[in-house]
Amino acid sequence: MSALIFVYGTLKQGFPNYPRNSGRRMPGDFRTLQPFPLYVVQLPNEDRAPWLIHAPGQGNPVTGQVFEVDEALLQVMDTFEEVGLPQGYVRVAIDLEAVHAPGQRIASYAYVKLEHQLVECLAIEGPFAEYTLELAAGYRLEPGP
């Protein structure tokens, strides 16, 4: 069984944690149908991490990439994103459209943070419509698997 994962931050192709993402990329870029706040945050133990906040209707439509992953890789990504832990991300269903073909909708999963987790942040930048290489400057690479 495979799943589609919308990646908007460090797991995108060309970004610091992309080596952890061995899924098959779907061609083109995709954006969320609903606006979401995408912030770059600083935490005591992490520098300049991208957080998509689960607050549909706030922020901007967010652009990212979509990858098809198998069940084993999905579990690896869940572990990396600390799904199920109090400080971790939550994997949620999200609706997207292809940037090159507006109206072409797909259902995917995305890793999001909950609004109450923002209180942990030392600094918050954004919201942004896309996580760029300029925003990724200063991100500290996590140790490999």
Buried (B, 14 or more C-beta within 10 A) or exposed (E): EEBBBBBBBBBBEEBBBBEBBEBEBBEEBBBBBBBBBBBBBBBEEBBBBBBBBBBBEEBBBBBBBBBBBBEEBBEBBBEBBEBEEEEBBBBBEBEBBBBEEEEEEBEBBBBBBBEEBBEEBEEBBBBBBBBEEEBBEEBEEEEEE
